[in-house]
């Protein structure tokens, strides 16, 4: 989630969403539209609003504008090229221009959020040169299963990257205890790998606050990473983008500069038995997918800006049986025009323990500061189901559903959300809270039913917008004070993630039989869980 300005009735509400798109470059040979403009607008994380090629005359100039909220870079694919921009020269709001005097095809990518073959990439066609044909999917003829082969680190190869490079599709990469000071890229030519540490606490990837991503998986199908730790990366601990099939199990992500565990424009995956702390944006993130077909279960997220963030993510996306505590805000699904697949649609948030998300000592992006003090906050989402969660100890709202006016052009109306059977207490502005519009005139087909709570805003919220029968009451009576949510006055500023004093990682479960279990690629996911059997979790003692 990244900042965006919402100004309505003199209120500035920064509720913009979580970073990044990674569509493949649309090939002209595949029927994409040839872009007419010579400006490329970079968002998070895509060059151009539709990934189309840019064609210019010989001698023409292309200008890039970073309209995202992340640093990006522009890296030519061709070695020795005399153009491009470093991340220091292409921060949010920066511009970069280059004239191309020679006819040809000029490919480029962002090394932080893509690769030469996928993710955040682009292409300039100069003159009348023909666009290269689409590249075939290298995994088409690869069996979506474990191969039975094992590559060991450091016994066979001294680094994880060299082991990945040597592995065959479907292999198990088995890593012995040690500190590995590297950033590992898994390309699309290495599908169905299982990358596993022998000991979750002792197999540690450390970015030294200099390397970008602990693991970056771009377009590689079915890659599972399990039973290890990634810490001190400037971007993300674990990052999948543009993949079908992913899994992160028994992972620990600590002190990473953007997200801890992150999947973007990826489907058919899950995060389980994992832990994340110390990220300014969110500990866990799934975004830019519809349907996502994803599951987050049995995770703990603490001391982050947001426990969970997911812009425009939904469609069989379940967040269950997890603990979200001591972040600035807990679980924050949201809509935004700056990412693909808007609006955010169809999350099921069930059986979670959400408490104490008022922590002003964490690293934080702007939205994390703004959202501080809320347990579960749905900003412009639709058709979400929030049930059987225990939510307590929040200075603003326990469970909050609001319409999100992003700007003059886009207002994301919260509609069709169901808040049912939760146990909520200890909230400053309302255990249950709802805001649809400043006229306080509509319920937007949202409903609240069967919750255990002491306060709500508006008052008697379950009577005003019930899930069954006709509502009674007045939206204006005890209306939710959205201004207190919207402004940052009085809220603690961010602590740099590099300097945040984090608590020790609590004891985390090890993967059973890590040394002997066969590889298990990320196929057939997400696992199905019995949602109906999930009950409200007990409060910790």
C-alpha positions as CSV (number, residue, x, y, z in Angstrom):
1,X,0.0,0.0,0.0
2,X,1.3,3.4,-0.9
3,X,0.0,6.9,-0.3
4,X,-2.6,8.8,-2.3
5,X,-4.5,12.0,-1.5
6,X,-8.2,12.0,-0.9
7,X,-9.7,15.5,-0.3
8,X,-13.4,15.6,0.4
9,X,-15.1,18.1,2.7
10,X,-11.8,19.5,3.6
11,X,-10.6,16.1,4.7
12,X,-7.3,14.6,3.4
13,X,-7.5,10.8,3.5
14,X,-4.5,8.9,2.5
15,X,-5.7,5.4,1.8
16,X,-4.0,4.4,-1.4
17,X,-3.0,0.9,-2.0
18,X,-0.3,-1.5,-2.0
19,X,2.2,-1.3,-4.7
20,X,2.8,-2.9,-7.7
21,X,1.9,-4.6,-10.9
22,X,4.0,-7.0,-12.9
23,X,2.3,-7.8,-16.2
24,X,4.4,-9.2,-18.9
25,X,5.3,-6.9,-21.7
26,X,2.5,-7.1,-24.2
27,X,4.0,-8.2,-27.5
28,X,2.8,-6.6,-30.7
29,X,2.8,-10.0,-32.3
30,X,0.3,-11.0,-29.6
31,X,-2.2,-8.3,-30.6
32,X,-1.3,-5.6,-28.2
33,X,-2.0,-2.0,-29.1
34,X,1.0,0.1,-30.3
35,X,1.4,3.0,-28.0
36,X,1.4,6.4,-29.6
37,X,2.9,8.4,-26.8
38,X,6.6,8.9,-26.3
39,X,6.1,9.2,-22.5
40,X,6.2,6.1,-20.4
41,X,4.5,6.4,-17.0
42,X,6.0,4.1,-14.4
43,X,3.7,2.9,-11.7
44,X,4.3,0.3,-9.0
45,X,5.4,-2.0,-10.6
46,X,4.8,-1.5,-14.4
47,X,6.2,0.6,-17.2
48,X,3.3,2.2,-19.0
49,X,-0.4,1.8,-18.1
50,X,-0.9,-1.2,-20.3
51,X,2.5,-2.6,-21.0
52,X,2.4,-1.7,-24.7
53,X,5.5,-1.2,-26.8
54,X,6.6,2.4,-27.5
55,X,7.5,3.2,-31.1
56,X,9.3,6.4,-32.0
57,X,11.1,7.8,-35.0
58,X,14.8,7.6,-35.4
59,X,16.3,10.4,-33.3
60,X,13.1,10.6,-31.2
61,X,13.1,10.9,-27.4
62,X,11.3,8.8,-24.8
63,X,10.6,10.3,-21.4
64,X,9.9,8.2,-18.4
65,X,8.0,9.6,-15.3
66,X,7.9,7.8,-12.0
67,X,4.3,8.3,-10.9
68,X,4.5,5.4,-8.5
69,X,5.4,5.5,-4.8
70,X,8.4,3.2,-5.0
71,X,11.9,3.8,-6.2
72,X,12.5,2.1,-9.6
73,X,15.3,1.9,-12.0
74,X,15.7,1.6,-15.8
75,X,18.2,-1.1,-16.8
76,X,18.8,-1.8,-20.5
77,X,18.9,-5.4,-21.4
78,X,21.8,-4.9,-23.9
79,X,25.2,-4.9,-22.2
80,X,27.2,-1.7,-22.4
81,X,24.2,0.5,-23.3
82,X,24.7,4.2,-22.7
83,X,21.3,4.9,-21.3
84,X,19.2,4.1,-18.3
85,X,18.6,5.4,-14.8
86,X,19.6,4.2,-11.4
87,X,17.1,4.0,-8.5
88,X,18.7,7.2,-7.1
89,X,17.8,9.0,-10.3
90,X,14.3,7.5,-10.7
91,X,12.5,8.0,-7.4
92,X,8.9,8.9,-7.1
93,X,8.3,12.1,-9.0
94,X,11.5,11.9,-11.0
95,X,11.7,12.0,-14.8
96,X,14.3,10.6,-17.2
97,X,14.7,11.1,-20.9
98,X,16.8,9.6,-23.6
99,X,17.1,10.2,-27.4
100,X,17.5,7.1,-29.6
101,X,19.6,8.0,-32.8
102,X,19.7,4.5,-34.2
103,X,17.0,2.2,-35.4
104,X,16.5,-0.9,-33.4
105,X,14.8,-2.7,-30.5
106,X,15.7,-1.4,-27.0
107,X,14.5,-3.6,-24.1
108,X,14.7,-2.5,-20.5
109,X,13.5,-3.6,-17.1
110,X,13.4,-2.5,-13.4
111,X,15.9,-4.8,-11.6
112,X,14.1,-4.2,-8.3
113,X,10.7,-5.4,-9.5
114,X,11.3,-7.4,-12.6
115,X,13.9,-9.1,-14.7
116,X,15.0,-9.4,-18.3
117,X,12.2,-11.8,-19.0
118,X,9.3,-10.6,-17.0
119,X,7.8,-8.5,-14.3
120,X,8.4,-4.7,-14.6
121,X,9.9,-4.5,-18.1
122,X,9.4,-2.4,-21.3
123,X,10.5,-2.0,-24.9
124,X,11.2,0.9,-27.2
125,X,10.9,0.3,-31.0
126,X,12.9,2.9,-33.0
127,X,12.2,3.5,-36.6
128,X,10.5,0.8,-38.8
129,X,12.1,-2.2,-37.1
130,X,9.8,-5.1,-36.5
131,X,8.9,-6.2,-33.0
132,X,10.4,-9.5,-32.0
133,X,8.0,-12.4,-31.9
134,X,6.5,-13.5,-28.6
135,X,8.8,-15.7,-26.5
136,X,7.5,-19.2,-25.8
137,X,6.7,-20.2,-22.3
138,X,9.7,-22.4,-21.3
139,X,7.6,-24.4,-18.8
140,X,5.0,-25.6,-21.3
141,X,6.5,-29.1,-21.6
142,X,7.7,-29.3,-18.0
143,X,5.9,-31.7,-15.7
144,X,4.3,-29.8,-12.8
145,X,5.8,-32.0,-10.1
146,X,8.8,-32.8,-8.1
147,X,11.7,-34.3,-10.1
148,X,13.2,-36.3,-7.2
149,X,16.5,-34.5,-7.7
150,X,18.3,-32.6,-4.9
151,X,20.9,-29.9,-5.1
152,X,22.6,-29.1,-1.8
153,X,24.1,-25.8,-0.5
154,X,27.0,-25.6,0.2
155,X,27.9,-29.3,-0.4
156,X,27.2,-29.1,-4.1
157,X,27.3,-25.4,-4.7
158,X,28.6,-22.6,-2.4
159,X,25.7,-20.2,-2.9
160,X,22.0,-20.5,-3.1
161,X,22.0,-18.6,-6.5
162,X,24.5,-21.1,-8.0
163,X,22.4,-24.0,-6.8
164,X,19.2,-22.5,-8.3
165,X,21.1,-21.9,-11.6
166,X,22.2,-25.5,-11.6
167,X,18.9,-27.0,-10.6
168,X,16.5,-28.7,-13.0
169,X,12.8,-27.9,-13.0
170,X,11.1,-29.7,-10.0
171,X,14.4,-30.1,-8.0
172,X,14.7,-29.6,-4.3
173,X,17.3,-27.0,-3.3
174,X,18.3,-28.0,0.2
175,X,20.2,-25.4,2.2
176,X,22.4,-26.1,5.3
177,X,22.6,-23.7,8.2
178,X,24.6,-20.5,7.6
179,X,24.3,-16.9,6.8
180,X,24.0,-16.3,3.0
181,X,24.7,-12.7,2.0
182,X,23.0,-12.8,-1.4
183,X,19.9,-11.9,-3.3
184,X,18.5,-14.9,-5.2
185,X,16.7,-14.6,-8.5
186,X,14.5,-17.5,-9.7
187,X,13.7,-17.1,-13.4
188,X,10.9,-18.6,-15.4
189,X,13.2,-21.3,-16.7
190,X,13.3,-22.8,-13.2
191,X,9.7,-23.8,-12.5
192,X,8.5,-26.1,-9.7
193,X,11.5,-25.8,-7.5
194,X,11.3,-26.3,-3.8
195,X,13.8,-24.2,-2.0
196,X,14.2,-25.3,1.7
197,X,16.3,-24.5,4.7
198,X,17.3,-27.3,7.0
199,X,16.7,-25.0,10.0
200,X,14.3,-22.1,9.9
201,X,16.3,-20.1,12.5
202,X,19.8,-21.0,11.3
203,X,19.4,-20.7,7.5
204,X,19.5,-16.9,7.1
205,X,19.6,-14.8,4.0
206,X,20.9,-11.3,5.0
207,X,20.8,-8.4,2.6
208,X,23.0,-6.2,4.8
209,X,20.6,-3.3,4.2
210,X,22.1,-3.1,0.7
211,X,20.6,-5.9,-1.4
212,X,17.1,-5.4,-2.7
213,X,15.2,-8.8,-2.4
214,X,16.0,-11.9,-0.5
215,X,14.2,-14.1,-3.1
216,X,12.7,-12.7,-6.3
217,X,10.7,-15.2,-8.3
218,X,9.7,-13.7,-11.7
219,X,7.2,-15.8,-13.8
220,X,8.6,-19.1,-12.5
221,X,5.6,-21.4,-12.0
222,X,5.1,-23.4,-8.9
223,X,8.1,-22.3,-6.8
224,X,7.9,-23.1,-3.1
225,X,10.2,-21.6,-0.5
226,X,10.2,-23.0,3.0
227,X,11.9,-23.1,6.4
228,X,14.3,-20.2,6.4
229,X,14.8,-16.5,7.2
230,X,15.3,-13.4,5.1
231,X,16.3,-10.2,6.8
232,X,17.8,-6.7,6.2
233,X,16.8,-6.3,2.5
234,X,16.0,-2.9,1.2
235,X,12.9,-4.1,-0.6
236,X,11.3,-7.5,0.2
237,X,12.2,-10.6,2.0
238,X,10.3,-13.0,-0.3
239,X,8.8,-11.7,-3.6
240,X,6.8,-13.6,-6.2
241,X,5.6,-11.7,-9.3
242,X,3.6,-12.8,-12.3
243,X,3.5,-16.4,-11.4
244,X,0.9,-19.2,-11.4
245,X,1.5,-21.3,-8.3
246,X,3.5,-20.1,-5.3
247,X,4.0,-21.1,-1.7
248,X,5.8,-19.6,1.3
249,X,5.8,-21.9,4.3
250,X,7.7,-21.7,7.6
251,X,9.3,-18.4,6.6
252,X,10.6,-15.6,8.8
253,X,11.0,-12.1,7.3
254,X,12.6,-9.4,9.5
255,X,13.5,-5.8,8.9
256,X,12.9,-5.6,5.2
257,X,12.4,-2.1,3.6
258,X,9.0,-2.7,1.8
259,X,7.3,-6.0,2.4
260,X,8.2,-9.1,4.3
261,X,6.4,-11.8,2.3
262,X,4.9,-10.5,-1.0
263,X,3.0,-11.9,-4.0
264,X,2.0,-9.6,-6.9
265,X,-0.1,-10.4,-9.9
266,X,0.3,-14.0,-8.9
267,X,-2.4,-16.7,-8.5
268,X,-3.0,-20.1,-7.0
269,X,-0.8,-19.8,-3.9
270,X,-0.5,-19.6,-0.2
271,X,1.5,-18.3,2.8
272,X,1.4,-20.5,5.9
273,X,3.2,-20.9,9.2
274,X,5.2,-17.8,8.6
275,X,6.3,-14.7,10.5
276,X,7.0,-11.1,9.4
277,X,8.1,-8.0,11.3
278,X,9.8,-4.7,10.8
279,X,8.5,-3.7,7.3
280,X,7.3,-0.1,6.7
281,X,4.5,-1.2,4.3
282,X,3.2,-4.6,5.3
283,X,4.4,-7.9,6.8
284,X,2.3,-9.9,4.3
285,X,0.9,-8.7,0.9
286,X,-1.1,-10.2,-1.9
287,X,-2.2,-7.8,-4.6
288,X,-3.2,-7.0,-8.1
289,X,-5.0,-10.3,-8.8
290,X,-8.6,-11.3,-9.6
291,X,-9.2,-14.0,-8.9
292,X,-6.3,-14.5,-6.7
293,X,-7.1,-18.1,-5.6
294,X,-4.9,-17.6,-2.5
295,X,-4.7,-18.4,1.2
296,X,-2.9,-16.9,4.1
297,X,-3.2,-19.1,7.2
298,X,-1.3,-19.6,10.5
299,X,0.9,-16.6,10.2
300,X,2.0,-13.9,12.7
301,X,2.6,-10.3,11.6
302,X,3.8,-7.7,14.1
303,X,5.8,-4.5,14.3
304,X,5.1,-3.6,10.7
305,X,3.4,-0.5,9.2
306,X,0.4,-2.8,8.3
307,X,0.0,-6.4,9.2
308,X,-1.6,-7.2,5.9
309,X,-2.1,-5.0,2.9
310,X,-3.7,-6.0,-0.5
311,X,-4.7,-3.6,-3.2
312,X,-7.2,-4.9,-5.7
313,X,-6.7,-8.4,-4.5
314,X,-9.6,-10.9,-4.2
315,X,-11.5,-13.7,-5.7
316,X,-11.2,-16.8,-3.5
317,X,-8.7,-15.0,-1.2
318,X,-8.9,-16.2,2.3
319,X,-7.0,-14.7,5.4
320,X,-7.6,-17.1,8.3
321,X,-6.4,-18.4,11.6
322,X,-3.6,-15.9,12.0
323,X,-2.4,-13.2,14.4
324,X,-2.0,-9.6,13.5
325,X,-0.7,-7.5,16.5
326,X,1.4,-4.5,17.4
327,X,1.5,-3.1,13.9
328,X,0.2,0.4,13.2
329,X,-2.9,-1.1,11.6
330,X,-3.9,-4.8,11.3
331,X,-5.6,-6.1,8.1
332,X,-6.1,-3.5,5.4
333,X,-7.6,-4.6,2.0
334,X,-8.2,-1.7,-0.3
335,X,-9.0,-0.4,-3.8
336,X,-7.1,1.9,-6.1
337,X,-6.7,3.0,-9.7
338,X,-3.0,2.8,-9.6
339,X,-3.0,-1.0,-9.7
340,X,-4.6,-3.6,-12.0
341,X,-7.9,-5.3,-11.3
342,X,-9.7,-2.6,-9.3
343,X,-11.7,-2.7,-7.2
344,X,-10.6,-4.9,-4.4
345,X,-13.3,-7.7,-4.4
346,X,-14.1,-10.8,-2.4
347,X,-11.9,-11.4,0.6
348,X,-12.8,-13.8,3.3
349,X,-11.3,-12.8,6.6
350,X,-12.1,-15.4,9.3
351,X,-10.8,-16.7,12.6
352,X,-8.1,-14.2,13.1
353,X,-6.7,-12.7,16.3
354,X,-6.3,-8.9,15.7
355,X,-5.1,-6.7,18.6
356,X,-3.0,-3.8,19.7
357,X,-2.4,-2.3,16.3
358,X,-1.6,1.1,17.6
359,X,2.2,0.8,17.6
360,X,3.9,4.1,16.9
361,X,7.4,2.7,17.2
362,X,7.4,0.8,13.9
363,X,8.7,1.8,10.4
364,X,5.8,3.1,8.4
365,X,4.8,4.5,5.0
366,X,2.3,7.3,4.9
367,X,-0.8,5.1,4.8
368,X,0.5,3.1,7.7
369,X,0.6,6.3,9.8
370,X,-2.9,7.3,8.6
371,X,-4.5,3.9,9.2
372,X,-2.9,3.6,12.7
373,X,-5.2,2.4,15.4
374,X,-7.5,0.2,13.3
375,X,-7.8,-3.5,13.5
376,X,-9.5,-4.5,10.3
377,X,-9.9,-1.6,7.8
378,X,-11.7,-2.2,4.4
379,X,-11.0,0.9,2.2
380,X,-13.2,0.9,-0.8
381,X,-13.5,-2.9,-1.0
382,X,-16.5,-4.8,-2.2
383,X,-18.0,-8.2,-1.3
384,X,-15.7,-9.0,1.6
385,X,-16.8,-11.3,4.3
386,X,-15.4,-10.6,7.8
387,X,-16.5,-13.1,10.4
388,X,-15.6,-14.9,13.6
389,X,-12.5,-12.8,14.3
390,X,-11.5,-11.5,17.7
391,X,-10.5,-7.9,17.4
392,X,-9.6,-5.7,20.4
393,X,-7.5,-2.8,21.8
394,X,-7.5,-0.2,19.0
395,X,-7.5,3.5,19.4
396,X,-9.7,4.2,16.4
397,X,-11.8,1.3,15.0
398,X,-12.1,-2.4,15.6
399,X,-13.6,-3.4,12.3
400,X,-14.1,-0.5,9.9
401,X,-15.7,-0.4,6.4
402,X,-15.4,2.8,4.5
403,X,-15.9,4.2,1.0
404,X,-12.6,5.5,-0.4
405,X,-12.6,8.7,-2.5
406,X,-9.2,8.3,-4.1
407,X,-9.3,11.6,-6.1
408,X,-11.7,13.7,-8.2
409,X,-11.9,10.9,-10.8
410,X,-12.2,7.8,-8.7
411,X,-14.3,7.1,-5.7
412,X,-14.3,3.5,-4.5
413,X,-17.6,2.7,-3.0
414,X,-17.7,0.1,-0.2
415,X,-20.5,-2.2,-1.2
416,X,-21.7,-5.7,-0.4
417,X,-19.4,-6.3,2.6
418,X,-20.6,-8.6,5.4
419,X,-19.4,-8.2,9.0
420,X,-20.8,-11.0,11.0
421,X,-20.2,-13.0,14.2
422,X,-17.0,-11.2,15.3
423,X,-16.0,-10.4,18.9
424,X,-14.8,-6.8,19.1
425,X,-13.9,-4.7,22.1
426,X,-11.7,-1.8,23.4
427,X,-12.0,0.5,20.4
428,X,-11.7,4.3,20.7
429,X,-14.2,5.4,18.0
430,X,-16.2,2.3,17.6
431,X,-15.8,-1.5,17.9
432,X,-17.8,-1.6,14.6
433,X,-17.5,1.4,12.3
434,X,-18.9,2.3,8.9
435,X,-18.6,5.3,6.5
436,X,-20.3,5.4,3.1
437,X,-20.7,9.1,2.3
438,X,-20.7,12.5,3.9
439,X,-24.4,12.8,3.5
440,X,-24.8,9.7,5.7
441,X,-27.5,8.6,3.3
442,X,-26.7,5.0,2.1
443,X,-25.7,1.7,3.4
444,X,-24.3,0.4,0.0
445,X,-25.6,-3.1,0.6
446,X,-23.1,-3.6,3.4
447,X,-24.4,-5.3,6.6
448,X,-23.4,-6.0,10.2
449,X,-25.0,-8.9,12.1
450,X,-24.5,-11.1,15.1
451,X,-21.3,-9.4,16.4
452,X,-20.4,-9.1,20.1
453,X,-19.4,-5.5,20.7
454,X,-19.9,-2.5,23.0
455,X,-19.8,0.5,20.7
456,X,-20.5,1.3,17.1
457,X,-20.3,4.3,14.8
458,X,-23.0,5.1,13.7
459,X,-24.9,4.0,16.8
460,X,-26.9,0.9,16.7
461,X,-25.1,-0.1,13.5
462,X,-26.5,-3.6,13.3
463,X,-30.0,-2.1,13.4
464,X,-29.2,0.5,10.8
465,X,-27.7,-1.9,8.2
466,X,-28.7,-5.4,9.2
467,X,-28.0,-8.5,7.1
468,X,-31.6,-9.6,7.2
469,X,-34.7,-7.5,7.2
470,X,-35.1,-3.7,6.8
471,X,-32.8,-1.4,8.6
472,X,-34.0,1.1,11.2
473,X,-32.3,4.1,12.7
474,X,-30.2,7.0,11.5
475,X,-26.7,7.0,9.9
476,X,-26.1,10.4,11.3
477,X,-26.6,9.4,14.9
478,X,-23.1,8.9,16.3
479,X,-21.6,8.9,12.8
480,X,-18.0,7.5,12.4
481,X,-15.5,10.3,12.8
482,X,-13.6,9.7,9.6
483,X,-11.6,12.9,10.1
484,X,-9.7,11.3,12.9
485,X,-8.8,8.4,10.7
486,X,-8.0,10.6,7.8
487,X,-5.5,13.0,9.2
488,X,-2.0,12.3,10.6
489,X,-1.9,15.1,13.2
490,X,-0.8,13.6,16.5
491,X,0.2,10.3,15.0
492,X,3.8,9.2,15.5
493,X,6.1,9.6,12.5
494,X,7.8,6.6,10.9
495,X,10.9,5.1,12.5
496,X,13.4,4.2,9.8
497,X,13.2,0.5,9.2
498,X,17.0,0.2,9.5
499,X,17.0,1.7,13.0
500,X,13.7,0.3,14.4
501,X,14.3,-1.5,17.7
502,X,12.4,-4.8,17.1
503,X,11.6,-7.4,19.7
504,X,13.2,-10.8,19.4
505,X,11.4,-13.1,17.0
506,X,9.2,-15.4,19.2
507,X,9.8,-19.1,18.9
508,X,8.6,-20.3,15.5
509,X,7.7,-23.8,14.4
510,X,10.2,-25.7,12.3
511,X,9.0,-27.5,9.2
512,X,8.6,-31.2,10.0
513,X,11.1,-33.5,8.5
514,X,12.9,-30.8,6.6
515,X,15.9,-33.0,6.0
516,X,14.0,-35.9,4.6
517,X,10.7,-34.7,3.2
518,X,10.6,-34.8,-0.7
519,X,10.3,-31.6,-2.6
520,X,6.8,-30.2,-2.8
521,X,6.3,-27.7,-5.6
522,X,3.5,-25.1,-5.4
523,X,0.8,-26.9,-7.4
524,X,-2.8,-27.6,-6.6
525,X,-3.0,-24.6,-4.4
526,X,-4.4,-23.0,-2.3
527,X,-5.2,-25.8,0.1
528,X,-8.8,-26.1,1.0
529,X,-9.7,-25.4,4.6
530,X,-13.1,-25.9,6.3
531,X,-14.1,-22.3,6.8
532,X,-17.4,-23.3,8.5
533,X,-15.5,-25.1,11.2
534,X,-13.4,-22.0,12.1
535,X,-14.4,-20.5,15.4
536,X,-13.6,-17.2,17.1
537,X,-10.1,-17.6,18.5
538,X,-9.4,-17.2,22.3
539,X,-7.6,-14.1,23.5
540,X,-4.0,-14.8,24.5
541,X,-3.4,-15.3,28.2
